[in-house]
């Protein structure tokens, strides 16, 4: 072996040494960048970097670190000190979650369960999918062109002790559309989570003359109303959270951020106690309404609805702009009431009829919104939380609008989240997908 090496030409030896040296440089760069990214993420996780928000977003562009609020002004926070040109984003939430996706020299550094991973091919920023998280997420437009955005709202929770068809609760709506976006635009996403179901409490101290006590389900992230407790073990489900995309960063309930929504998929209402009572006038009472299109779906009602409770939200009415109502106790039957589904407008909670003995309804579903869709009523930029104004126009005040729009309520056929099949309504957490289609 040694003799063979000695017999090799100096030129061949030099080539081998150069190759080994090059490999060592590449490995060194990888180790250095891996160390720098981990340190960068750790530094951004320190409280000193927090502003008045529940999540901090950072954009890395050509090795400079930006905050989206100052990004358009090109004021960067700091140099990343990565070796080579780096592009991507890092998000840091108050609960310690970190989502990172950074391209450096053809390698993609990304997070999985808050740990930095790397893959040997570059990150694809053109097509992104988003699952629910209890905070804002971002999309940085990588290149100018036409994009398809698809959103699924989330479903409401079921009542405690109910073991039948989960579709008795309100299901999430679906919306999609195509829109022109420019490179560098930043979109802020809030992906709703499903409303929690009512839960029986196994505590002898809380046992009542009617049976086991139960507590209502918490409303889903992004505006779902809470379900209410029930002394008969039939606590109501929480309303489903909406899924939306905004132009202004902020917590889910920040009004300026809510006002900047350009597309919203509504969540379904929470289920109240289910009275099956086959053949009776109150059959199926308690079933919630699903997230709707322009108008949310109403809950099943066996008597006259009072004060819009149990009805679906519309483009201008409901409980609150972007928030479903919390349920209460129905004194007529002593049952907890389901929380309203969230949406462009969130729905009111279920209805508690005050006439005779009539069981409460489930909650209604929220309404959806897509800028540019016929029938949508866009909020005015001058609106305040205490003084809502609507323009009567379909296009958002930003001027951004969608084409090839589809809106489907939670009781209609819609694409599955992988868009390889169809389903009737979205049962579960919300979801979002952004896809690059073409240049123009």
C-alpha positions in Angstrom: 0.0 0.0 0.0 2.8 2.4 1.0 4.7 1.5 -2.1 1.7 2.2 -4.3 1.3 5.6 -2.7 5.0 6.3 -3.3 4.7 5.4 -6.9 1.8 7.8 -7.5 2.5 11.0 -9.3 2.8 14.2 -7.4 0.0 15.6 -9.4 -2.3 12.7 -8.4 -1.3 13.1 -4.7 -2.0 16.9 -4.9 -5.5 16.2 -6.3 -6.3 13.8 -3.5 -5.0 16.2 -0.8 -7.0 19.1 -2.4 -10.2 16.9 -2.4 -9.7 16.0 1.3 -9.0 19.6 2.1 -12.2 20.7 0.3 -14.2 18.1 2.1 -12.8 19.3 5.4 -13.8 22.9 4.5 -17.3 21.9 3.7 -17.6 19.9 6.9 -16.2 22.9 8.9 -18.7 25.3 7.2 -21.6 23.0 8.1 -20.4 22.6 11.7 -19.9 26.4 12.0 -23.3 27.2 10.5 -25.1 24.6 12.6 -23.5 26.2 15.7 -24.4 29.7 14.6 -28.0 28.8 13.8 -28.5 27.1 17.2 -26.9 30.0 18.9 -29.1 32.5 16.9 -32.3 30.6 17.8 -31.2 30.5 21.5 -30.5 34.2 21.5 -33.8 35.0 19.9 -35.5 32.9 22.5 -34.3 35.2 25.3 -37.0 37.5 26.8 -35.0 40.6 25.8 -36.2 40.1 22.2 -39.9 40.0 23.0 -42.2 42.9 22.0 -45.9 43.2 22.9 -46.9 40.0 21.1 -47.1 36.3 21.9 -44.7 35.4 19.1 -41.7 37.0 17.5 -41.0 36.5 13.8 -37.6 37.1 12.2 -36.8 37.1 8.5 -33.3 36.2 7.3 -32.4 37.8 4.0 -28.8 37.7 2.6 -27.4 37.1 6.1 -29.3 40.0 7.6 -31.9 39.5 10.4 -35.1 41.5 10.1 -38.3 41.9 12.1 -41.4 41.9 9.8 -42.6 45.2 11.2 -39.4 46.9 10.0 -38.7 44.6 7.1 -40.1 46.9 4.4 -37.9 49.7 5.6 -34.9 47.3 5.4 -33.9 48.0 9.0 -32.3 44.8 10.1 -32.0 43.6 13.7 -28.5 42.2 13.4 -26.1 40.2 11.2 -26.6 36.5 11.5 -22.8 35.7 11.1 -23.6 32.7 9.0 -21.1 31.6 6.4 -22.6 32.4 3.0 -25.9 33.8 2.0 -28.7 32.8 4.3 -32.5 33.2 3.6 -35.5 32.0 5.6 -37.3 32.8 8.8 -37.3 32.0 12.6 -40.3 32.2 14.9 -40.1 32.2 18.6 -43.2 31.9 20.8 -43.7 32.7 24.5 -44.3 29.0 25.3 -40.8 28.2 24.1 -41.8 26.8 20.7 -39.4 27.6 17.8 -40.2 27.2 14.1 -37.2 27.8 11.9 -36.6 27.3 8.2 -33.3 28.7 6.8 -31.4 28.1 3.5 -27.7 28.3 3.8 -25.4 27.4 1.0 -27.8 24.8 -0.4 -28.6 23.2 2.9 -31.9 23.5 4.6 -31.9 24.1 8.4 -35.3 23.5 10.0 -36.8 22.8 13.3 -38.7 19.6 14.3 -40.0 19.5 17.9 -37.9 22.5 18.7 -34.7 20.8 17.6 -32.5 22.1 14.7 -32.3 19.5 11.8 -30.6 19.8 8.5 -31.3 18.2 5.0 -28.9 18.3 2.1 -31.3 20.0 -0.3 -32.4 23.5 -0.1 -35.7 24.6 1.6 -38.7 24.9 -0.6 -40.4 28.2 0.5 -42.9 28.3 -2.5 -45.3 25.7 -1.1 -46.0 25.7 2.7 -48.5 23.9 4.9 -49.5 25.0 8.3 -51.1 23.1 11.2 -52.6 24.6 14.3 -50.4 26.3 16.9 -51.6 28.6 19.7 -49.8 31.6 18.1 -49.2 33.5 14.8 -47.3 31.9 12.0 -45.7 33.6 9.0 -45.2 33.1 5.3 -42.6 35.2 3.5 -43.3 35.3 -0.3 -40.2 34.0 -2.0 -40.9 35.2 -5.5 -43.5 37.4 -7.2 -46.3 35.4 -8.8 -49.8 33.9 -8.5 -50.4 31.8 -5.4 -53.2 29.6 -4.3 -54.3 29.8 -0.7 -56.5 27.1 0.9 -57.9 27.3 4.4 -59.9 24.9 6.6 -61.7 26.1 9.7 -61.9 23.8 12.7 -64.8 21.9 14.3 -66.6 22.5 17.6 -66.5 20.1 20.6 -69.1 17.6 21.5 -71.0 17.4 24.8 -69.8 15.3 27.7 -71.0 11.6 27.7 -72.1 11.8 24.1 -70.8 8.8 22.3 -72.5 8.9 18.9 -71.6 10.5 15.6 -69.1 13.3 16.2 -70.6 15.1 13.2 -73.4 16.2 15.5 -71.1 19.1 16.3 -70.4 22.0 14.0 -67.7 21.3 11.4 -65.2 23.6 9.8 -65.7 25.5 6.5 -63.3 25.6 3.5 -62.2 28.5 1.4 -59.6 29.0 -1.3 -58.6 31.5 -4.0 -55.7 32.6 -6.2 -53.9 35.9 -5.5 -50.9 37.8 -6.8 -48.2 38.3 -4.2 -44.9 40.2 -4.5 -41.6 38.9 -3.4 -40.9 40.0 0.2 -44.6 40.3 1.2 -45.2 38.8 4.7 -48.4 37.1 5.5 -49.5 36.3 9.1 -51.5 33.1 9.7 -53.7 32.0 12.6 -54.7 28.4 12.2 -57.7 27.5 14.4 -57.9 24.5 16.7 -61.0 22.4 17.3 -63.1 23.2 20.3 -62.6 20.9 23.3 -65.4 18.5 24.2 -67.3 18.7 27.5 -65.8 16.5 30.2 -67.3 14.5 33.1 -65.8 15.3 36.5 -65.3 12.2 38.7 -65.4 14.0 42.0 -67.8 13.0 44.7 -67.8 16.5 46.2 -69.2 17.8 42.9 -71.8 15.1 42.6 -75.3 16.6 42.3 -78.9 15.4 42.7 -78.9 15.1 38.9 -75.7 13.0 38.6 -72.1 13.7 37.9 -71.0 17.2 37.3 -69.2 18.1 34.1 -67.2 21.0 32.8 -67.6 22.7 29.4 -65.0 22.4 26.7 -62.6 25.3 26.0 -63.1 27.0 22.7 -60.6 26.4 19.9 -57.7 28.7 19.3 -58.5 31.8 17.2 -61.9 32.8 18.5 -63.9 29.7 19.5 -66.3 30.3 22.4 -66.2 28.2 25.6 -68.8 25.6 26.3 -70.6 25.7 29.7 -70.7 23.4 32.6 -73.6 21.0 33.3 -74.8 19.5 36.6 -76.2 16.4 34.8 -72.9 15.3 33.2 -73.7 16.7 29.8 -71.4 19.8 29.6 -71.3 21.5 26.3 -68.5 21.6 23.7 -66.4 24.6 22.8 -66.7 26.4 19.5 -64.2 25.8 16.7 -61.5 28.4 15.9 -61.3 30.1 12.5 -58.3 29.9 10.2 -57.2 33.1 8.6 -54.5 35.1 6.9 -53.7 38.7 7.9 -51.5 41.6 6.7 -50.8 42.9 10.2 -48.9 41.0 12.9 -50.6 40.6 16.3 -52.2 38.2 18.8 -55.3 36.4 17.5 -57.7 38.9 19.2 -55.8 42.1 18.4 -58.3 44.2 16.6 -56.0 45.9 14.1 -54.7 42.5 13.2 -58.2 41.0 12.9 -59.2 44.0 10.7 -56.4 43.1 8.2 -57.7 39.6 7.5 -58.0 39.0 3.7 -59.3 35.4 3.9 -61.1 33.5 6.6 -62.4 29.9 6.9 -65.0 29.7 9.7 -65.2 27.3 12.6 -68.2 25.2 13.7 -70.3 25.7 16.8 -70.0 23.7 20.0 -72.6 21.0 20.7 -75.0 21.4 23.7 -76.6 18.4 25.4 -78.0 16.1 22.8 -81.7 15.3 23.2 -82.3 12.5 20.8 -86.0 12.0 21.6 -86.9 10.3 18.4 -90.4 11.2 17.2 -90.8 14.0 19.7 -91.0 17.7 18.9 -87.5 18.1 20.4 -85.7 15.4 18.3 -82.0 16.2 17.6 -81.9 19.3 19.8 -78.4 20.1 20.8 -76.7 19.6 17.4 -74.5 22.5 16.5 -74.3 24.5 13.3 -71.2 24.2 11.0 -68.9 27.0 9.8 -70.5 28.6 6.8 -69.7 30.6 3.7 -71.1 34.1 3.6 -73.4 33.0 6.5 -72.7 30.4 9.2 -75.0 27.4 9.5 -77.6 27.5 12.3 -78.0 24.9 15.0 -80.9 22.5 15.0 -83.8 24.2 16.7 -87.3 22.9 17.6 -88.8 26.2 18.6 -88.5 29.8 17.7 -84.9 31.1 18.0 -84.6 34.1 20.4 -82.2 37.0 20.0 -80.1 35.2 17.2 -78.8 32.6 19.7 -78.0 29.4 17.9 -78.0 31.1 14.5 -75.0 31.3 12.2 -73.0 34.6 11.9 -73.3 36.8 8.8 -70.9 39.2 7.2 -71.9 42.0 9.6 -73.7 40.3 12.5 -73.1 37.6 15.1 -71.4 37.8 18.5 -68.2 39.7 17.8 -65.9 40.4 14.9 -63.6 37.4 14.8 -64.9 35.8 18.0 -67.6 33.3 19.1 -69.6 33.7 22.2 -69.1 31.7 25.4 -71.9 29.4 26.4 -73.9 29.9 29.6 -76.3 27.8 31.7 -79.8 27.3 30.4 -82.0 27.7 33.5 -85.0 26.1 31.7 -83.4 22.7 31.6 -80.2 23.3 33.7 -78.0 22.3 30.8 -74.8 24.0 29.7 -74.8 25.6 26.3 -72.2 25.2 23.5 -69.7 28.0 22.5 -70.1 29.9 19.3 -67.9 29.0 16.3 -65.4 31.7 15.2 -65.1 33.3 11.8 -65.1 36.6 10.0 -67.9 37.2 12.5 -68.1 34.7 15.3 -71.5 33.2 16.2 -73.5 33.5 19.3 -73.8 30.6 21.7 -76.7 28.1 21.7 -80.3 29.3 22.3 -82.0 28.7 25.6 -85.8 29.1 25.0 -87.7 30.7 27.8 -91.1 29.2 26.9 -92.2 26.0 28.7 -89.7 23.1 28.8 -87.7 23.3 25.6 -84.0 22.1 25.6 -81.2 24.4 24.4 -79.8 24.3 21.0 -76.2 23.9 20.0 -74.2 27.0 19.0 -74.2 28.4 15.4 -71.2 28.4 13.0 -69.1 31.4 12.1 -69.1 33.2 8.7 -66.3 33.0 6.2 -64.7 35.8 4.1 -62.5 36.0 1.0 -61.5 39.4 -0.4 -63.0 39.8 -3.9 -65.8 37.2 -3.3 -69.2 38.4 -4.4 -71.5 38.9 -1.4 -68.6 39.5 1.1 -68.8 42.8 3.0 -65.4 44.2 3.8 -64.7 46.1 6.9 -63.5 49.7 6.6 -60.0 50.6 7.5 -61.3 53.4 9.8 -63.2 50.9 11.9 -62.5 50.7 15.6 -63.3 47.9 18.0 -66.2 49.9 19.4 -67.4 51.3 16.0 -67.5 48.8 13.2 -68.0 50.2 9.7 -68.5 48.1 6.5 -67.9 49.3 3.0 -70.5 47.2 1.2 -67.7 46.1 -1.2 -66.2 42.7 -1.6 -62.6 43.8 -1.8 -60.5 44.3 1.3 -59.3 47.9 2.0 -55.7 46.8 1.2 -56.8 46.3 -2.4 -55.6 42.7 -2.4 -58.2 40.4 -3.8 -58.6 36.8 -4.9 -59.7 35.1 -8.1 -61.1 31.6 -8.8 -62.6 31.7 -5.3 -64.2 28.6 -3.7 -66.2 28.7 -0.4 -67.8 25.6 1.1 -69.7 25.3 4.4 -69.0 22.6 6.9 -72.0 20.6 5.7 -70.8 20.4 2.1 -68.3 18.3 0.2 -64.8 19.9 0.3 -61.2 18.9 -0.5 -59.4 16.9 2.2 -56.3 18.6 3.7 -54.0 16.7 1.3 -56.4 17.7 -1.5 -56.3 14.1 -2.9 -60.0 13.3 -2.1 -63.1 14.9 -0.7 -64.9 15.0 2.7 -68.1 16.5 4.1 -66.9 19.3 6.4 -63.6 19.5 8.3 -63.8 17.5 11.6 -60.8 18.4 13.7 -58.2 21.2 13.8 -57.9 23.8 11.1 -55.3 23.8 8.4 -53.7 26.1 5.8 -51.8 25.6 2.6 -50.0 28.2 0.3 -48.9 27.0 -3.1 -47.0 28.9 -5.9 -48.8 28.4 -9.2 -47.1 30.6 -11.9 -45.4 33.9 -12.6 -48.5 35.8 -13.7 
